Amino acid sequence: MPEPPDTSFDDDLEQLGFRLQGASRRGGTMWTLTFNRFLQFVLHDYGDAAVLTWSVALGDYFEERGWRLGVTDTSTAELYPEHDVRLPRDASTVRGEVTRVLATLRLDLGDPAL
């Protein structure tokens, strides 16, 4: 039985749901994964490594729920990591990092242990 053809990193990213956005500002290629209306992952592929970051449109999220932030323009209220993560160009590693981020974003504001 013939072996399946090797897939490229680009193919693997598309399988994960990332979409090609074009050139990155610092060179390389930029990919985005719109996880839902508020959460987006951005991956920069530099050929030898990938850099993954994410952002949550926190102002929009709160506004949709009828909550207010202490800023006038809620569209500028965004949650993002302090540091981007440098990863090897490996789809399973990218998938693992997305899963890790999703687990850390789970927050129960009504938890008395906070």
N, C-alpha and C positions, 0 to 999 in steps of 0.2 A: 504494500500500500504506500503511495507516495506521501512524503511529509508535506504538511501545509507550508505554503510560502511564508518566509519571514515577513513580519510586518514592521514598518518603520515606526519611529517614535511619534511622528505626525499621525499615522494611522491609529496608533494606540491612544493618543490624546483625543482624537475624534470619537473613538469607541467609548471613552470616558464621558463624552458630552462636551468637550472643549471645542470652540470654534475659532478658526484662524482670524486674527484681526489685522495682521500686517506687520510692519516693522516696529520694533521696540525703539524707544528713544535712545537707548544706549547700545544699539546694534542688536542683532539677533531677531527673533520672531516673537510676536506677542499673541497669546491665546487667551480666550475668556471662557469661563463656565458660569452661566447665569443659573445659580442653583434654585432660586425662587425670586419673587418680586423684590426682595430686599438684600439678598446675599449674592455676592459675585466673587468668584476666584479669578485671578489673573496670573498666568504663567508666562515667564519670559524664557525662551529657549536660546541659549547662547552657543549652542553647538557642542560644548564640552560639559555643560551643566545647565540646570534649569533653576529659576528662582520663582518661588510661588508666594503670592500674597493674597489677601482677601479684603473685602470691605462689606459692611452692613449699613444700609441707609436707615440709620437709627431714628432720625427725625421723622421720616416717612412712616416707619413702623409704628412709632408712638402716636403720630397724628391719626393714623388709620384707626387706632383704638380709642381715640378721644382723649389721649393723655397729652400734656403740655410739657415742653422743655423750657429751661430758663434762657432760651435764645429766641430772637425774633424770627429769624429765617431758619426754619426747621430743616430745609433742604440741605443745609450745610452741616447738619449734625450727623457725623459718620463715625462708625466704629471700625477700627482696623488694627492690625497687630503692631506692636512696638518694633518688631524686626521681621523682615521677610525671611523665608527659609530657602537655603540653597540645597538643591537635591541633585542626585545623579539623573541622567536622562533615562529613566526607567518608569514605565507606566504603573507598575505595582507600588513603587515608592510614592509616586504622585497620588495614587488612590489612597494609600495609607495615610498620607499627610492630610488629604481632604477629610478623611474619616476622623482623624485626630482633632482637626479644627472643629468639625461638627460636634464632636463630643464635648469640647471645651466651651462651646457656645450655649450649651444647655444651661439655662439659669432660671431658677424658680425664685422670683422676688418675694414670694410669700413664705419662703422657707425660714422658720424661726432660728435656724442654725447660722444664718448669715451674720 
